[in-house]
Amino acid sequence: MRLEFFRAAHVVTGSCFLIHTGDHKYLVDCGMYQGTRRLREMNYEPFPFNPAEIDAVFLTHAHIDHCGRIPRLVREGFAGNVYATRATCDLVRIMLPDSAHIQESDAEMLNRKNARRSEEPITPLYTQADVFAALEHFTPVPYQETVDLGNVTVTFRDAGHILGSAILEIVVREGMQESKLVFSGDLGQPHQPILRDPEQIAGADFLIVESTYGDRIHRDYDKETALLEVVRDTMDRGGNVIIRPLPSGGHRRSSITSTICGRRDVSMTTSRSSSTVLLRFRQRASFSKTTRSSMRRRLRSSGMKA
């Protein structure tokens, strides 16, 4: 067995791992690079492997930095199944078409500029058609259920990161020897709304774990109240608040915005192409006791603390 890591060093996007065992090859994730221009350009570079030789893809969750290059993988020859939890299969049907729309829109805008400069047009990383072709390869797997591909088995355990996120337990069989690899994917914190706590895994021969926050200790505090205090402070100063949640975090955005947008001095603008909300406070505001009480009641009714 051989394990290869294909992602940029010192960054946290572009998740992609390749497992070699005998004549078979399996990918864990195939994510998009995000961030600086140089990182985004890496999405256009040739794959460091032949997509047609990949037997299957095991997907940890639906965030674009983990699944964003799967449409390109399929377009360039991958013909196997993409195994993921049921919720992940549902979410990618939202995430990947949205990603394709962004690729097409960015290419169109850049090509208008290139035309004025008499430069060659560019093509998007992938299109909506590429996405819908890729979605045909997704195979939903329930949590705790083991997929047996002969020389490899994979079991999906709850990672508590977003809906459908999974820790992968992969057992590779080579002759009489078995090796257990555990891929953490992105791990969530315990005691979060809607999501279950990350599952405990019993042992592994090799552990491949996320380390984005490996050098810090998470504080145990009421995040909703902390966010509300930021909004309150901004309102008092007459500033703007931009709330850009991940798709699975929309319940928090709705709770906050519905709590404060009843005020006459607040205007709310929602992006047509994303879930971004811009709150504009037209004048310096202060909270009366009645307003504070109303906000607390509405937050409690939505399951948040005030």
Phi, psi and omega in degrees: 000143177220138181241127178244143180252122179239088175200162181289141178287144175067019173229173187242016179239176178075034183301128180192124180229143181239123177258123174258130172213114186060232179265011185249150179226135181228136176262140166252110182068157173207076191266165181270143172283135181227151178129238184291167179300319180298319178296316180297325179295334180295338178296337182269350181290152179301146173298143178279020177207168179270113181304328182292342182268357181278127182281322182198159174242134174250118188254127182284319179192180195266003177294146189297330179287001175242335183236358194293342179256008179298319177302320177292321178302315180292316181300330184263014168125350179294132184233006183271194179265149171254110183268130180204167177292164181299316181295323177296318178299326177290317184292323181295338177289347172259313187293313186289317174300323177295319177298318179297321178300319179294316179300316182292319181294317179296318180296319180297316180295316180293325180291330174296320178292318180297324180296320179293333181261008181057039178257160182294141177290157176248161177253149177294157179304318171200167186244175176301321179297320177298320181296312184293331173292320181292323182298337177294342183269351184284133181236114183285141179229128177293152171305147177075349181272139183260130174265123182251114180253020178098279181267357180219138169238148177224136178236134182262123177245149184293127179263347177066021183269300170222177177302127178086352183295147188219145163270133182258125170258110183245124178250121180256125178256125176227102186064236180269000185256139175238138176235131181255120176251136176241120175256118184289335193061208174267129184262140175268172176266153179288163172064043177258152177299143175071312188278146173280157177294151175302140180284152174274133181254134182266093171077155177194150172278325178223130179244119177250108192235144176296148182223024180304319181247030184292342182253018179219160178251125179292133176283145177265101183210168182277100186294323181296317179294321179297318178296318179298322179295324176297316179296317180299314181298319180293320178298318180297330181267359180070031183264196180243147175239126174252120181248114183237083181279162167288157185307323182281357181254017185297333182296328179288317179301316182298319182295316181292311186292323180292335180286323188255348188273006173281353182281145181287340182265016181239130171245143182239131176239126178250129179298138179286335185258359179205184181264016181293137177239131174248121177256123179248129179254112192285343179207165179299129186240156173221150182268126170278168178299323180296316180296316180298319179296319179296318179297318180297319180297316183291326176292317179298320182294338178264007177086014180250158179264148177227000000 
